[in-house]
């Protein structure tokens, strides 16, 4: 059983910053890819950023250069530093963990990020 616990969402003005955190607990291998997806109302859940256990990162074009994903492997935690936030970044953000060599996906419950003046 893998549990992902997210924190750090909230309301912020355009141009502001937020930092999301997601801690993995339970029976999970540390050989994994962790990432963040977001889903706005009426839209599909889309990948925002991911990070391999070896540190390799990937970003959606819409956030590249503004946001940074990082991880602490010892703490089984992934972070998403979101700078220069825009109203179109408003969505529910979900943490994801995929063990390497599997098609399993574990999800967090989601945390709301609202960018509004």
C-alpha positions in Angstrom: 0.0 0.0 0.0 1.5 3.3 -1.1 0.2 6.6 0.2 1.0 10.0 -1.2 0.4 13.0 1.1 0.4 16.4 -0.6 0.6 19.9 1.0 1.3 23.5 0.0 -1.6 24.5 -2.2 -3.6 27.7 -1.7 -4.6 31.0 -3.1 -2.0 33.3 -4.5 -2.0 36.5 -6.6 -0.6 36.5 -10.2 3.1 36.6 -10.2 3.3 35.0 -6.8 4.9 31.7 -5.7 3.9 28.5 -4.0 5.7 25.3 -3.1 4.0 21.9 -3.2 5.3 18.9 -1.3 4.4 15.3 -1.6 5.6 12.5 0.7 5.4 8.9 -0.2 4.9 6.3 2.5 4.1 2.6 2.7 5.4 -0.3 0.7 7.1 1.4 -2.2 10.5 1.0 -3.9 12.7 4.1 -4.1 13.3 3.2 -7.7 10.6 5.4 -9.2 9.5 8.4 -11.1 7.6 11.0 -9.2 5.7 13.9 -10.7 2.9 16.4 -10.6 -0.2 16.5 -12.7 -2.9 19.2 -12.8 -6.5 19.1 -13.7 -8.6 22.2 -14.3 -12.4 21.9 -14.2 -13.7 20.2 -17.4 -10.2 19.4 -18.6 -8.0 16.3 -18.7 -5.3 15.6 -16.1 -2.0 16.7 -17.6 1.6 16.2 -16.6 3.3 19.3 -15.3 6.7 18.0 -14.2 8.4 14.7 -13.4 11.6 13.6 -11.8 13.4 10.3 -12.1 15.1 8.8 -9.0 18.4 9.6 -10.8 17.4 13.3 -11.0 16.4 13.5 -14.6 13.6 16.0 -15.0 10.9 16.8 -17.5 8.5 19.8 -17.7 5.5 20.8 -19.6 6.2 23.6 -22.0 3.7 25.8 -20.1 5.8 25.8 -16.9 9.3 25.3 -18.1 11.5 28.1 -16.9 9.0 29.2 -14.2 8.8 26.0 -12.0 11.3 23.6 -10.6 10.7 20.0 -9.5 13.1 18.4 -7.0 13.1 15.4 -4.7 14.7 14.1 -1.5 15.1 10.4 -2.0 16.0 9.8 1.7 12.7 11.4 2.7 10.6 9.9 -0.2 9.4 13.4 -1.0 9.0 15.4 -4.1 8.7 19.2 -4.3 7.3 21.6 -6.9 8.5 25.2 -6.6 6.0 27.3 -8.6 7.1 30.9 -9.4 5.6 33.6 -11.6 2.1 32.0 -11.2 -0.6 32.8 -13.7 -4.4 32.5 -13.5 -4.2 29.7 -16.1 -2.2 27.7 -13.5 -5.3 27.4 -11.4 -6.1 23.7 -11.0 -6.1 20.7 -8.6 -2.5 19.4 -8.5 -2.0 15.7 -8.0 1.2 13.9 -7.0 2.1 10.8 -8.9 4.5 7.9 -8.2 5.3 5.2 -10.7 7.7 2.4 -9.7 10.3 1.8 -12.4 9.6 -1.1 -14.7 5.9 -1.2 -13.9 2.7 0.3 -15.2 1.5 1.1 -11.7 0.4 4.6 -10.9 -0.2 5.9 -7.4 -2.0 9.2 -6.8 -2.3 11.7 -4.1 -5.7 13.2 -3.2 -4.9 16.5 -4.8 -4.3 20.0 -3.6 -6.0 23.1 -5.0 -4.0 25.9 -6.4 -5.9 29.1 -7.2 -4.2 32.1 -8.9 -6.3 35.1 -8.7 -6.2 38.8 -7.8 
